[in-house]
Amino acid sequence: MPSNIASLLLILTLLLAPVTARAQEDEPSAEPVSALDRPFALAAYVSGWAGSYWAGGIGGRARWEPFDELGVEVFGEGHIVEWNEGIRHDHQIGFNLYIPIAITPWLRLRPLFGFCTVFSLIEPTSGVSPRADDVLFGAHAGLGLEAGIDDWGSFFVEAQGAVWMGHDRSQSRWTGTVQDTYAPFGTAQLIVGMAVHLGDV
């Protein structure tokens, strides 16, 4: 009798083994969550300008990706500009639209385009010279590379080019006042930063 039960159990095991294996194959594998899959992010970064003038500063941004193919972010920056006739500090606000292009689940490209406004303030070192404050308007485009860090953050690098419209205040002709006409000029910007990603995947 025991031998009959053992034989029956062996037969059942052989019959059920393919079914069990097939069920295990059908179960989706649990892949680790990438921070780049989360829809929200807050970032801080360092920034450098070159071109019509040299500047360095810091910035922050808030990001939202309502669709897989499109993201939007708003940002604010503060820069100290190289200036011999006083202290110039520029404060930029604006937004970007970008397309997240996945290379791997942990790495992606971010072509971007946006508009921005800069409040540019010059404080002369001479007590008899007046201030020379102005507002600049610009459009920019660039490309970023972003790498995910576990399920919570990312490291990113971006290069941008911008075209600005503003009053002529070139340092060689600075007199403490702005010119009456608008003049276009260009700059290039390099950004390196970190982001904390939020929201459900």
C-alpha positions in Angstrom: 0.0 0.0 0.0 2.7 2.6 0.9 4.4 1.8 -2.4 1.2 2.5 -4.3 0.9 5.9 -2.6 4.5 6.8 -3.4 4.0 5.8 -7.0 0.8 8.0 -7.2 2.6 11.0 -5.7 5.5 10.6 -8.2 3.1 10.5 -11.1 1.3 13.6 -9.8 4.6 15.4 -9.4 5.6 14.6 -12.9 2.3 15.8 -14.3 2.2 19.1 -12.4 5.8 20.1 -12.9 5.3 21.5 -16.5 2.2 23.5 -15.3 4.1 25.0 -12.3 7.1 25.9 -14.6 4.8 27.5 -17.1 3.0 29.6 -14.4 6.4 30.8 -13.1 7.4 31.8 -16.6 4.1 33.8 -17.1 4.6 35.8 -13.9 6.1 39.2 -14.6 9.6 39.8 -13.2 9.8 42.5 -10.6 12.2 45.1 -12.1 13.7 47.8 -9.9 12.0 51.2 -10.1 14.0 53.9 -11.8 13.8 57.5 -10.5 13.3 58.7 -14.1 9.9 57.0 -14.2 8.5 59.3 -11.5 6.5 62.3 -12.8 7.8 65.1 -10.4 11.2 66.3 -9.5 12.9 69.2 -7.6 16.5 70.1 -8.7 19.4 72.3 -7.7 22.4 73.1 -9.9 25.4 75.2 -10.6 25.5 77.2 -13.9 28.1 79.1 -16.0 27.5 81.6 -18.8 29.9 82.5 -21.7 29.7 84.6 -24.8 28.7 88.2 -24.6 29.6 88.1 -20.9 31.0 85.7 -18.3 29.0 84.7 -15.3 28.6 82.0 -12.7 25.8 81.1 -10.3 23.3 78.7 -8.9 19.7 77.7 -9.7 16.7 75.6 -8.9 13.8 74.1 -10.9 10.6 72.2 -10.4 9.7 69.6 -13.0 6.5 67.7 -14.1 6.1 65.1 -16.8 2.4 64.8 -17.6 3.1 62.6 -20.6 5.8 60.0 -21.4 6.8 62.2 -24.4 6.7 65.6 -22.9 7.9 67.4 -19.7 7.7 70.9 -18.4 9.9 72.7 -15.8 10.1 76.1 -14.3 13.3 77.5 -13.0 15.0 80.4 -11.2 18.7 81.3 -11.2 21.1 83.9 -9.8 24.4 84.8 -11.4 27.3 87.1 -10.6 28.6 88.7 -13.8 32.2 89.6 -14.6 32.1 93.4 -14.5 34.9 96.0 -13.9 32.8 99.1 -13.2 30.8 97.8 -10.3 28.9 94.7 -9.3 26.4 93.1 -11.7 24.1 90.3 -10.7 21.5 88.8 -13.0 18.4 86.9 -11.9 16.7 84.7 -14.4 13.3 83.1 -14.4 11.7 81.0 -17.1 10.4 77.6 -18.3 11.5 74.7 -20.4 9.6 72.2 -22.5 11.6 69.0 -23.1 11.3 65.5 -24.6 12.6 62.7 -22.4 14.3 60.1 -24.7 15.2 56.9 -22.9 18.5 55.3 -23.7 18.1 52.8 -20.9 15.8 52.8 -17.9 18.5 54.7 -16.0 19.8 57.0 -18.7 18.1 59.5 -21.0 18.6 62.5 -23.3 16.5 65.7 -22.8 16.3 68.0 -25.9 14.7 71.2 -24.5 13.4 74.6 -25.6 12.1 77.5 -23.5 11.8 81.3 -22.8 13.2 83.3 -20.0 13.4 86.8 -18.5 16.5 88.2 -16.7 16.4 91.0 -14.2 19.9 92.5 -14.6 21.2 94.8 -11.8 24.4 96.9 -11.9 25.6 98.5 -8.7 28.4 100.9 -9.4 31.4 101.1 -7.1 31.5 104.9 -7.5 29.1 106.7 -5.2 28.4 109.4 -7.8 27.4 106.9 -10.6 23.7 105.9 -10.8 22.5 102.3 -10.9 21.9 100.7 -14.3 19.1 98.1 -14.0 17.4 96.4 -17.0 15.2 93.5 -18.0 16.3 91.1 -20.7 14.1 88.7 -22.7 15.4 85.6 -24.3 14.7 82.2 -25.9 17.0 79.2 -25.4 17.4 75.6 -26.7 19.7 72.8 -25.6 20.4 69.2 -24.9 20.7 67.4 -21.5 21.9 64.0 -20.4 20.3 62.6 -17.2 21.3 59.5 -15.2 19.1 58.0 -12.6 20.3 57.2 -9.0 18.3 54.3 -7.5 14.6 55.1 -7.3 14.9 58.6 -5.8 17.3 60.9 -7.7 19.3 61.8 -10.8 22.4 63.6 -11.9 22.2 65.8 -15.0 24.3 67.8 -17.4 22.9 70.3 -19.9 24.3 72.6 -22.6 22.2 75.5 -23.8 22.4 78.4 -26.3 20.4 81.5 -25.7 19.5 84.6 -27.8 18.7 87.7 -25.8 17.1 91.1 -26.5 18.0 93.9 -24.1 19.3 97.5 -24.0 22.9 98.0 -24.9 25.0 98.0 -21.7 28.3 96.5 -23.0 31.0 97.1 -20.4 33.2 99.0 -22.8 30.5 101.7 -23.2 29.0 101.6 -19.7 28.2 105.0 -18.4 25.7 104.2 -15.7 22.7 104.4 -18.0 21.2 102.0 -20.6 20.8 102.8 -24.2 17.4 103.6 -25.8 17.4 100.8 -28.3 17.2 97.0 -27.9 20.1 94.9 -29.2 20.3 91.1 -29.7 23.2 89.1 -28.3 23.9 85.5 -27.6 25.3 83.4 -24.7 26.0 79.7 -24.0 25.2 78.0 -20.7 26.5 74.9 -19.0 24.5 73.4 -16.1 25.4 70.5 -13.7 23.0 69.5 -11.0 21.1 66.9 -9.0 17.4 66.2 -8.8 15.1 64.5 -6.2 12.3 62.6 -8.0 8.8 62.3 -6.4 5.5 60.7 -7.2 4.2 57.2 -7.9 5.4 55.2 -10.8 
